């Protein structure tokens, strides 16, 4: 799978170590108007995230989006 994801470093204001010890936000730009948040993690909890893990997250997000679309397309008039 070919996934283009971006990582942003964000400072944790609770600690005084700057961005290097803060949070990591991983996201994917799907269109100019659609950005998908893939994960957020603390550098203190997880040192790094590898490409395979990002691919797994992207697949899970795609499955969830497909399930949501299927649900929205179903007839719920009897509910």
Secondary structure, 3 states (H helix, E strand, C coil): CCCCCEEEEECCCCCCCCHHHCEEEEEEEEECCEEEEEEEEECCCCCCCCHHHHHHHHHHHHHHHHHHHHHHHCCCCCC
